Amino acid sequence: VQLQASGGGLVQPGGSLRLSCVASGRSLDSGTIGWFREVPGKGREGVSGIRAAYGTTFYSRSVKGRFTISRDNAANTFFLQMNNLKPEDTAVYYCAWSRYTLITSTWSQRAQYDTWGQGTQVTVSS
């Protein structure tokens, strides 16, 4: 499977962006899709996850209530709607797929994911 992330850009604080992750090579109707972000000098942080088959969602504390993860199984595409963006959300965002149906304690662990898309830059600045 290959993943292609897009939708990043420059936005003012309080603004919104929607990231997309298109999968090719196989149908992602199982496992878990995750969105991660990385800032230079810091580790890759799990932002949100969704179980592909069940739709169960997970969010980090820093984005809960502002970000929404969703999926369009027919289009083999996953989304991350980001609202009320803050300067601290500035990062390179990556989507990733895990073959496992992850749970609350594991969805944000980078090592659980098998396939990664290229990153898309999100910059929140006035």
OpenMM code with the backbone's topology and positions (N, CA, C; nanometers):
from openmm import Vec3, app, unit

residues = "VAL GLN LEU GLN ALA SER GLY GLY GLY LEU VAL GLN PRO GLY GLY SER LEU ARG LEU SER CYS VAL ALA SER GLY ARG SER LEU ASP SER GLY THR ILE GLY TRP PHE ARG GLU VAL PRO GLY LYS GLY ARG GLU GLY VAL SER GLY ILE ARG ALA ALA TYR GLY THR THR PHE TYR SER ARG SER VAL LYS GLY ARG PHE THR ILE SER ARG ASP ASN ALA ALA ASN THR PHE PHE LEU GLN MET ASN ASN LEU LYS PRO GLU ASP THR ALA VAL TYR TYR CYS ALA TRP SER ARG TYR THR LEU ILE THR SER THR TRP SER GLN ARG ALA GLN TYR ASP THR TRP GLY GLN GLY THR GLN VAL THR VAL SER SER".split()
positions = [
    Vec3(0.0838, -0.1179, 0.0000),
    Vec3(0.0000, 0.0000, 0.0000),
    Vec3(0.0883, 0.1243, 0.0000),
    Vec3(0.0423, 0.2263, -0.0722),
    Vec3(0.1098, 0.3566, -0.0718),
    Vec3(0.0106, 0.4617, -0.0230),
    Vec3(0.0643, 0.5589, 0.0483),
    Vec3(-0.0180, 0.6659, 0.1027),
    Vec3(0.0306, 0.8002, 0.0502),
    Vec3(-0.0620, 0.8848, 0.0150),
    Vec3(-0.0299, 1.0179, -0.0363),
    Vec3(-0.1069, 1.1205, 0.0449),
    Vec3(-0.0335, 1.2008, 0.1219),
    Vec3(-0.0963, 1.3050, 0.2030),
    Vec3(-0.0916, 1.4384, 0.1306),
    Vec3(-0.1939, 1.5180, 0.1514),
    Vec3(-0.1993, 1.6514, 0.0908),
    Vec3(-0.2895, 1.7404, 0.1751),
    Vec3(-0.2907, 1.8694, 0.1406),
    Vec3(-0.3819, 1.9622, 0.2053),
    Vec3(-0.3180, 2.0614, 0.3006),
    Vec3(-0.1886, 2.0480, 0.3219),
    Vec3(-0.1206, 2.1409, 0.4101),
    Vec3(-0.1108, 2.2795, 0.3494),
    Vec3(-0.0664, 2.3739, 0.4300),
    Vec3(-0.0511, 2.5096, 0.3814),
    Vec3(-0.0288, 2.6065, 0.4948),
    Vec3(-0.0390, 2.7334, 0.4611),
    Vec3(-0.0220, 2.8419, 0.5577),
    Vec3(-0.1603, 2.8955, 0.5950),
    Vec3(-0.1865, 2.9051, 0.7233),
    Vec3(-0.3165, 2.9527, 0.7704),
    Vec3(-0.2953, 3.0390, 0.8931),
    Vec3(-0.3835, 3.1338, 0.9129),
    Vec3(-0.3747, 3.2199, 1.0292),
    Vec3(-0.4297, 3.1483, 1.1532),
    Vec3(-0.3855, 3.1893, 1.2691),
    Vec3(-0.4425, 3.1317, 1.3919),
    Vec3(-0.5944, 3.1446, 1.3926),
    Vec3(-0.6584, 3.0377, 1.4337),
    Vec3(-0.8045, 3.0331, 1.4320),
    Vec3(-0.8623, 2.9787, 1.3035),
    Vec3(-0.7792, 2.9623, 1.2038),
    Vec3(-0.8262, 2.9128, 1.0756),
    Vec3(-0.8379, 2.7615, 1.0709),
    Vec3(-0.8716, 2.7108, 0.9531),
    Vec3(-0.8956, 2.5681, 0.9347),
    Vec3(-0.8225, 2.5160, 0.8122),
    Vec3(-0.7916, 2.3884, 0.8177),
    Vec3(-0.7361, 2.3156, 0.7035),
    Vec3(-0.7916, 2.1746, 0.7080),
    Vec3(-0.8006, 2.1114, 0.5915),
    Vec3(-0.8376, 1.9700, 0.5861),
    Vec3(-0.7285, 1.8939, 0.5123),
    Vec3(-0.6691, 1.8007, 0.5818),
    Vec3(-0.5688, 1.7144, 0.5229),
    Vec3(-0.6355, 1.5893, 0.4668),
    Vec3(-0.5817, 1.5401, 0.3564),
    Vec3(-0.6316, 1.4179, 0.2951),
    Vec3(-0.5184, 1.3167, 0.2852),
    Vec3(-0.5558, 1.1912, 0.2933),
    Vec3(-0.4599, 1.0816, 0.2787),
    Vec3(-0.5245, 0.9791, 0.1869),
    Vec3(-0.4723, 0.9681, 0.0658),
    Vec3(-0.5262, 0.8753, -0.0332),
    Vec3(-0.4397, 0.7504, -0.0359),
    Vec3(-0.5042, 0.6364, -0.0268),
    Vec3(-0.4335, 0.5094, -0.0283),
    Vec3(-0.4467, 0.4437, -0.1648),
    Vec3(-0.3406, 0.3796, -0.2085),
    Vec3(-0.3436, 0.3034, -0.3326),
    Vec3(-0.2713, 0.1715, -0.3110),
    Vec3(-0.3035, 0.0759, -0.3916),
    Vec3(-0.2379, -0.0541, -0.3812),
    Vec3(-0.3202, -0.1593, -0.3101),
    Vec3(-0.4058, -0.1165, -0.2200),
    Vec3(-0.4988, -0.2079, -0.1538),
    Vec3(-0.6061, -0.1248, -0.0857),
    Vec3(-0.7167, -0.1873, -0.0581),
    Vec3(-0.8249, -0.1197, 0.0113),
    Vec3(-0.7953, -0.1161, 0.1605),
    Vec3(-0.8040, 0.0014, 0.2176),
    Vec3(-0.7778, 0.0142, 0.3604),
    Vec3(-0.9084, -0.0014, 0.4383),
    Vec3(-0.9599, -0.1216, 0.4344),
    Vec3(-1.0845, -0.1492, 0.5060),
    Vec3(-1.0589, -0.2263, 0.6351),
    Vec3(-0.9331, -0.2323, 0.6733),
    Vec3(-0.8965, -0.2962, 0.7997),
    Vec3(-0.7784, -0.2230, 0.8599),
    Vec3(-0.7469, -0.2564, 0.9825),
    Vec3(-0.6343, -0.1908, 1.0476),
    Vec3(-0.6704, -0.0524, 1.0990),
    Vec3(-0.5702, 0.0298, 1.1147),
    Vec3(-0.5857, 0.1630, 1.1734),
    Vec3(-0.5084, 0.2647, 1.0916),
    Vec3(-0.5717, 0.3768, 1.0675),
    Vec3(-0.5043, 0.4895, 1.0042),
    Vec3(-0.4702, 0.5916, 1.1119),
    Vec3(-0.3504, 0.6437, 1.1066),
    Vec3(-0.3097, 0.7454, 1.2024),
    Vec3(-0.2591, 0.8695, 1.1339),
    Vec3(-0.2786, 0.9798, 1.2011),
    Vec3(-0.2164, 1.1059, 1.1605),
    Vec3(-0.1146, 1.1431, 1.2687),
    Vec3(0.0056, 1.1735, 1.2250),
    Vec3(0.1134, 1.2135, 1.3141),
    Vec3(0.1655, 1.3492, 1.2688),
    Vec3(0.2368, 1.4155, 1.3561),
    Vec3(0.3033, 1.5395, 1.3182),
    Vec3(0.4417, 1.5447, 1.3805),
    Vec3(0.5278, 1.6180, 1.3130),
    Vec3(0.6666, 1.6252, 1.3589),
    Vec3(0.7193, 1.7671, 1.3432),
    Vec3(0.7823, 1.8128, 1.4488),
    Vec3(0.8509, 1.9416, 1.4505),
    Vec3(0.9996, 1.9123, 1.4609),
    Vec3(1.0841, 1.9837, 1.3872),
    Vec3(1.2293, 1.9590, 1.3960),
    Vec3(1.2767, 1.9628, 1.5401),
    Vec3(1.3529, 1.8604, 1.5780),
    Vec3(1.4062, 1.8543, 1.7127),
    Vec3(1.3169, 1.7825, 1.8117),
    Vec3(1.1959, 1.7495, 1.7678),
    Vec3(1.1033, 1.6770, 1.8538),
    Vec3(1.0643, 1.5455, 1.7871),
    Vec3(1.0085, 1.4578, 1.8632),
    Vec3(0.9654, 1.3296, 1.8089),
    Vec3(0.8394, 1.3426, 1.7270),
    Vec3(0.8031, 1.2347, 1.6595),
    Vec3(0.6808, 1.2330, 1.5820),
    Vec3(0.5654, 1.2009, 1.6770),
    Vec3(0.4706, 1.2903, 1.6807),
    Vec3(0.3611, 1.2844, 1.7783),
    Vec3(0.2335, 1.2337, 1.7126),
    Vec3(0.1674, 1.1386, 1.7766),
    Vec3(0.0382, 1.0929, 1.7284),
    Vec3(-0.0670, 1.1986, 1.7536),
    Vec3(-0.1405, 1.2351, 1.6502),
    Vec3(-0.2421, 1.3387, 1.6596),
    Vec3(-0.3824, 1.2781, 1.6659),
    Vec3(-0.4073, 1.1821, 1.5754),
    Vec3(-0.5397, 1.1214, 1.5695),
    Vec3(-0.5305, 0.9870, 1.4991),
    Vec3(-0.6255, 0.9003, 1.5280),
    Vec3(-0.6295, 0.7705, 1.4628),
    Vec3(-0.7734, 0.7271, 1.4424),
    Vec3(-0.7917, 0.6336, 1.3484),
    Vec3(-0.9250, 0.5802, 1.3235),
    Vec3(-0.9132, 0.4354, 1.2812),
    Vec3(-0.9948, 0.3524, 1.3404),
    Vec3(-1.0005, 0.2136, 1.2968),
    Vec3(-1.0749, 0.2074, 1.1645),
    Vec3(-1.0111, 0.1542, 1.0633),
    Vec3(-1.0666, 0.1605, 0.9288),
    Vec3(-1.2006, 0.0891, 0.9172),
    Vec3(-1.2167, -0.0225, 0.9820),
    Vec3(-1.3392, -0.1012, 0.9693),
    Vec3(-1.4510, -0.0525, 1.0611),
    Vec3(-1.4153, -0.0069, 1.1798),
    Vec3(-1.5172, 0.0239, 1.2808),
    Vec3(-1.5452, 0.1723, 1.2947),
    Vec3(-1.4511, 0.2554, 1.2495),
    Vec3(-1.4706, 0.3988, 1.2624),
    Vec3(-1.4399, 0.4539, 1.3998),
    Vec3(-1.3918, 0.3721, 1.4892),
    Vec3(-1.3535, 0.4203, 1.6220),
    Vec3(-1.2402, 0.5215, 1.6077),
    Vec3(-1.2534, 0.6336, 1.6768),
    Vec3(-1.1552, 0.7410, 1.6622),
    Vec3(-1.0775, 0.7651, 1.7901),
    Vec3(-0.9577, 0.8191, 1.7732),
    Vec3(-0.8693, 0.8520, 1.8838),
    Vec3(-0.8105, 0.9909, 1.8576),
    Vec3(-0.7876, 1.0653, 1.9651),
    Vec3(-0.7287, 1.1981, 1.9537),
    Vec3(-0.6307, 1.2219, 2.0669),
    Vec3(-0.5269, 1.2982, 2.0368),
    Vec3(-0.4378, 1.3419, 2.1426),
    Vec3(-0.5065, 1.4540, 2.2202),
    Vec3(-0.4613, 1.4750, 2.3399),
    Vec3(-0.5235, 1.5782, 2.4243),
    Vec3(-0.5084, 1.7163, 2.3621),
    Vec3(-0.3992, 1.7369, 2.2926),
    Vec3(-0.3709, 1.8704, 2.2400),
    Vec3(-0.4632, 1.9111, 2.1259),
    Vec3(-0.5294, 1.8133, 2.0626),
    Vec3(-0.6140, 1.8470, 1.9477),
    Vec3(-0.7594, 1.8093, 1.9672),
    Vec3(-0.7905, 1.7367, 2.0724),
    Vec3(-0.9275, 1.6916, 2.0940),
    Vec3(-1.0210, 1.8105, 2.1024),
    Vec3(-1.1299, 1.8027, 2.0291),
    Vec3(-1.2259, 1.9126, 2.0254),
    Vec3(-1.2012, 2.0103, 1.9123),
    Vec3(-1.0828, 2.0036, 1.8518),
    Vec3(-1.0500, 2.0927, 1.7403),
    Vec3(-1.0308, 2.0167, 1.6091),
    Vec3(-0.9791, 1.8965, 1.6176),
    Vec3(-0.9517, 1.8146, 1.4989),
    Vec3(-1.0540, 1.7016, 1.4901),
    Vec3(-1.0880, 1.6646, 1.3669),
    Vec3(-1.1786, 1.5528, 1.3436),
    Vec3(-1.1214, 1.4632, 1.2350),
    Vec3(-1.1090, 1.3363, 1.2647),
    Vec3(-1.0624, 1.2394, 1.1667),
    Vec3(-1.1837, 1.1677, 1.1082),
    Vec3(-1.1770, 1.1391, 0.9790),
    Vec3(-1.2880, 1.0702, 0.9145),
    Vec3(-1.2356, 0.9879, 0.7979),
    Vec3(-1.3251, 0.9098, 0.7388),
    Vec3(-1.2825, 0.8245, 0.6284),
    Vec3(-1.3909, 0.8171, 0.5225),
    Vec3(-1.3484, 0.7950, 0.4016),
    Vec3(-1.4375, 0.7657, 0.2895),
    Vec3(-1.3870, 0.6348, 0.2322),
    Vec3(-1.4447, 0.5267, 0.2789),
    Vec3(-1.3949, 0.3954, 0.2381),
    Vec3(-1.4069, 0.3735, 0.0877),
    Vec3(-1.5124, 0.4260, 0.0284),
    Vec3(-1.5322, 0.4067, -0.1157),
    Vec3(-1.4193, 0.4711, -0.1957),
    Vec3(-1.3686, 0.5826, -0.1440),
    Vec3(-1.2604, 0.6538, -0.2131),
    Vec3(-1.1238, 0.6155, -0.1587),
    Vec3(-1.1233, 0.5262, -0.0589),
    Vec3(-0.9973, 0.4836, 0.0019),
    Vec3(-0.9174, 0.6040, 0.0519),
    Vec3(-0.9888, 0.6962, 0.1108),
    Vec3(-0.9299, 0.8234, 0.1519),
    Vec3(-0.9662, 0.8550, 0.2969),
    Vec3(-0.8715, 0.9110, 0.3668),
    Vec3(-0.8919, 0.9515, 0.5055),
    Vec3(-0.8644, 1.1001, 0.5171),
    Vec3(-0.9313, 1.1629, 0.6130),
    Vec3(-0.9220, 1.3061, 0.6264),
    Vec3(-0.8897, 1.3449, 0.7703),
    Vec3(-0.8277, 1.4624, 0.7833),
    Vec3(-0.8103, 1.5235, 0.9140),
    Vec3(-0.8555, 1.6683, 0.9011),
    Vec3(-0.9729, 1.6969, 0.9541),
    Vec3(-1.0244, 1.8333, 0.9568),
    Vec3(-0.9671, 1.9029, 1.0783),
    Vec3(-0.8985, 2.0128, 1.0558),
    Vec3(-0.8322, 2.0847, 1.1643),
    Vec3(-0.8933, 2.2240, 1.1760),
    Vec3(-0.9578, 2.2493, 1.2873),
    Vec3(-1.0219, 2.3782, 1.3115),
    Vec3(-0.9536, 2.4500, 1.4266),
    Vec3(-0.9780, 2.5803, 1.4349),
    Vec3(-0.9204, 2.6612, 1.5432),
    Vec3(-0.7707, 2.6339, 1.5579),
    Vec3(-0.7016, 2.6413, 1.4473),
    Vec3(-0.5596, 2.6098, 1.4481),
    Vec3(-0.4799, 2.7104, 1.5297),
    Vec3(-0.3761, 2.6602, 1.5934),
    Vec3(-0.2902, 2.7409, 1.6795),
    Vec3(-0.1472, 2.7359, 1.6267),
    Vec3(-0.0650, 2.8337, 1.6587),
    Vec3(0.0747, 2.8308, 1.6135),
    Vec3(0.1465, 2.7026, 1.6533),
    Vec3(0.1109, 2.6469, 1.7670),
    Vec3(0.1767, 2.5233, 1.8112),
    Vec3(0.1349, 2.4002, 1.7308),
    Vec3(0.0372, 2.4160, 1.6410),
    Vec3(0.0019, 2.3067, 1.5502),
    Vec3(0.0937, 2.3014, 1.4282),
    Vec3(0.1800, 2.4012, 1.4148),
    Vec3(0.2736, 2.4039, 1.3031),
    Vec3(0.3648, 2.2823, 1.3068),
    Vec3(0.3668, 2.2075, 1.1967),
    Vec3(0.4448, 2.0842, 1.1903),
    Vec3(0.4308, 2.0248, 1.0509),
    Vec3(0.5094, 1.9226, 1.0245),
    Vec3(0.4870, 1.8376, 0.9086),
    Vec3(0.3948, 1.7248, 0.9529),
    Vec3(0.2875, 1.7073, 0.8806),
    Vec3(0.1867, 1.6069, 0.9154),
    Vec3(0.2009, 1.4859, 0.8235),
    Vec3(0.1927, 1.3671, 0.8838),
    Vec3(0.2056, 1.2410, 0.8113),
    Vec3(0.0835, 1.1537, 0.8380),
    Vec3(0.0399, 1.0824, 0.7344),
    Vec3(-0.0579, 0.9772, 0.7582),
    Vec3(0.0148, 0.8430, 0.7534),
    Vec3(-0.0408, 0.7470, 0.8215),
    Vec3(0.0227, 0.6157, 0.8307),
    Vec3(-0.0839, 0.5086, 0.8479),
    Vec3(-0.0490, 0.3858, 0.8073),
    Vec3(-0.1422, 0.2742, 0.8202),
    Vec3(-0.0787, 0.1626, 0.9008),
    Vec3(-0.1588, 0.1094, 0.9917),
    Vec3(-0.1181, -0.0077, 1.0677),
    Vec3(-0.2077, -0.1246, 1.0310),
    Vec3(-0.1534, -0.2399, 1.0155),
    Vec3(-0.2334, -0.3584, 0.9860),
    Vec3(-0.3160, -0.4017, 1.1067),
    Vec3(-0.2840, -0.3478, 1.2234),
    Vec3(-0.3500, -0.3874, 1.3465),
    Vec3(-0.4684, -0.2976, 1.3788),
    Vec3(-0.5672, -0.3544, 1.4454),
    Vec3(-0.6767, -0.2754, 1.5009),
    Vec3(-0.6298, -0.2261, 1.6367),
    Vec3(-0.5820, -0.1040, 1.6382),
    Vec3(-0.5161, -0.0505, 1.7563),
    Vec3(-0.6183, -0.0032, 1.8591),
    Vec3(-0.5693, 0.0144, 1.9793),
    Vec3(-0.6553, 0.0535, 2.0904),
    Vec3(-0.6042, 0.1838, 2.1509),
    Vec3(-0.6714, 0.2273, 2.2544),
    Vec3(-0.6401, 0.3569, 2.3137),
    Vec3(-0.4940, 0.3697, 2.3530),
    Vec3(-0.4370, 0.2632, 2.4044),
    Vec3(-0.2997, 0.2706, 2.4559),
    Vec3(-0.1936, 0.2524, 2.3478),
    Vec3(-0.2344, 0.2180, 2.2255),
    Vec3(-0.1337, 0.1874, 2.1231),
    Vec3(-0.1456, 0.2684, 1.9950),
    Vec3(-0.2580, 0.3349, 1.9723),
    Vec3(-0.2788, 0.3981, 1.8417),
    Vec3(-0.1740, 0.5049, 1.8118),
    Vec3(-0.1179, 0.5677, 1.9134),
    Vec3(-0.0248, 0.6778, 1.8904),
    Vec3(0.1215, 0.6328, 1.8886),
    Vec3(0.1446, 0.5019, 1.8949),
    Vec3(0.2820, 0.4516, 1.8940),
    Vec3(0.3315, 0.4367, 1.7509),
    Vec3(0.4319, 0.5108, 1.7186),
    Vec3(0.4865, 0.5112, 1.5821),
    Vec3(0.5227, 0.3712, 1.5338),
    Vec3(0.5745, 0.2899, 1.6215),
    Vec3(0.6215, 0.1569, 1.5824),
    Vec3(0.5086, 0.0638, 1.5399),
    Vec3(0.3844, 0.0990, 1.5717),
    Vec3(0.2715, 0.0133, 1.5340),
    Vec3(0.2347, 0.0246, 1.3867),
    Vec3(0.2893, 0.1236, 1.3174),
    Vec3(0.2473, 0.1531, 1.1812),
    Vec3(0.3449, 0.0970, 1.0790),
    Vec3(0.2874, 0.0386, 0.9727),
    Vec3(0.3667, -0.0291, 0.8707),
    Vec3(0.4035, 0.0609, 0.7538),
    Vec3(0.3134, 0.1493, 0.7187),
    Vec3(0.3304, 0.2284, 0.5979),
    Vec3(0.3072, 0.3750, 0.6280),
    Vec3(0.3938, 0.4592, 0.5701),
    Vec3(0.3855, 0.6028, 0.5934),
    Vec3(0.3753, 0.6769, 0.4608),
    Vec3(0.2961, 0.7820, 0.4617),
    Vec3(0.2938, 0.8721, 0.3482),
    Vec3(0.4017, 0.9774, 0.3632),
    Vec3(0.4207, 1.0542, 0.2569),
    Vec3(0.5124, 1.1658, 0.2686),
    Vec3(0.4437, 1.2742, 0.3512),
    Vec3(0.5162, 1.3634, 0.4065),
    Vec3(0.4576, 1.4648, 0.4919),
    Vec3(0.3989, 1.5809, 0.4140),
    Vec3(0.3103, 1.6528, 0.4814),
    Vec3(0.2569, 1.7763, 0.4262),
    Vec3(0.2715, 1.8844, 0.5330),
    Vec3(0.3260, 1.9980, 0.4940),
    Vec3(0.3586, 2.1038, 0.5892),
    Vec3(0.2345, 2.1854, 0.6249),
    Vec3(0.2148, 2.2028, 0.7537),
    Vec3(0.1110, 2.2921, 0.8045),
    Vec3(0.1790, 2.4018, 0.8846),
    Vec3(0.1536, 2.5256, 0.8453),
    Vec3(0.2119, 2.6405, 0.9154),
    Vec3(0.0994, 2.7313, 0.9605),
    Vec3(0.0968, 2.7576, 1.0907),
    Vec3(-0.0053, 2.8448, 1.1479),
    Vec3(0.0646, 2.9706, 1.1977),
    Vec3(0.0390, 3.0795, 1.1291),
    Vec3(0.1094, 3.2029, 1.1606),
    Vec3(0.0307, 3.3218, 1.1089),
    Vec3(0.0419, 3.4312, 1.1825),
    Vec3(-0.0219, 3.5551, 1.1373),
    Vec3(0.0766, 3.6396, 1.0567),
] * unit.nanometer
topology = app.Topology()
chain = topology.addChain("A")
for resn in residues:
    res = topology.addResidue(resn, chain)
    for name in ("N", "CA", "C"):
        topology.addAtom(name, app.Element.getBySymbol(name[0]), res)
